[in-house]
Amino acid sequence: MKREVAAIAIATALLTIPAAVPASAMECVAYAKAITKINLRGDAWKWWDSASGEYSRGHKPHMGAVMVFDRTKHMRHGHVAVVVDLISNREVLVDQANWAAGKKNKGKVSTAVSVVDVSENNDWSKVRVRWKDSPDYGRDNPVRGFIYSTPESRG
């Protein structure tokens, strides 16, 4: 029952994405907002600080959490992806938009993409993302942490 309700909520959220932003040109932040209860603004890398005082944050992946990638020379705006499955303590699957390289792939939504923790301390501070339709993983990417859809505790 809970899965059915979650599926309906996600489908409803996707239907409310503005028509001016077709799914073929979806930015990662718009996609993450559409499929989670997390409502933040600004570039992806800014979400970590923006979530402070609003949402719980941490350094362990949870289902439905938003993984916040820091900005780099390759990702000037950072990146966000939504955790949809926990495979192991060092691998998750994410749904995301606007990750694939090349103009023909710009803005495309990718689902069930493998992300592995390659940090030395097993703390999810550095990850690699699997290339679509390939067994290969890309470069190391710094991660600021995970934003959970629960409000931050005020205690």
WOTAPE-V461078 format. One record per residue. RES is the residue in one letter. PHI is phi in whole degrees, -180 to 180 (999 if undefined). Layout:
BEGIN
res = {RES,RES}
phi = {PHI,PHI}
END
This chain:
BEGIN
res = {M,K,R,E,V,A,A,I,A,I,A,T,A,L,L,T,I,P,A,A,V,P,A,S,A,M,E,C,V,A,Y,A,K,A,I,T,K,I,N,L,R,G,D,A,W,K,W,W,D,S,A,S,G,E,Y,S,R,G,H,K,P,H,M,G,A,V,M,V,F,D,R,T,K,H,M,R,H,G,H,V,A,V,V,V,D,L,I,S,N,R,E,V,L,V,D,Q,A,N,W,A,A,G,K,K,N,K,G,K,V,S,T,A,V,S,V,V,D,V,S,E,N,N,D,W,S,K,V,R,V,R,W,K,D,S,P,D,Y,G,R,D,N,P,V,R,G,F,I,Y,S,T,P,E,S,R,G}
phi = {999,-62,-65,-64,-64,-63,-63,-65,-63,-66,-61,-64,-62,-65,-72,-92,-65,-55,-63,-68,-118,-63,-56,-73,-127,-75,-84,-62,-69,-65,-66,-61,-64,-70,-109,-127,-93,-91,-120,-121,-126,97,-58,-55,-65,-81,-60,-57,-70,-63,-74,-59,87,-112,-128,-68,-134,-171,-120,-125,-71,-131,-57,84,-74,-98,-84,-105,-86,-75,-80,-142,-67,-90,-132,-61,-104,74,-163,-130,-143,-105,-72,-115,-159,-106,-87,-156,-72,-126,-144,-133,-110,-128,-107,-157,-127,64,-101,-62,-80,94,-61,-69,-101,-58,81,-72,-88,-118,-117,52,-91,-74,-129,-116,-79,-116,-69,-64,-98,55,-118,63,-85,-145,-134,-126,-110,-70,-73,-58,57,-148,-81,-88,-107,-80,-71,-68,-127,-73,-119,-80,152,-120,-104,-100,-75,-84,-62,-67,-67,-99,-86}
END
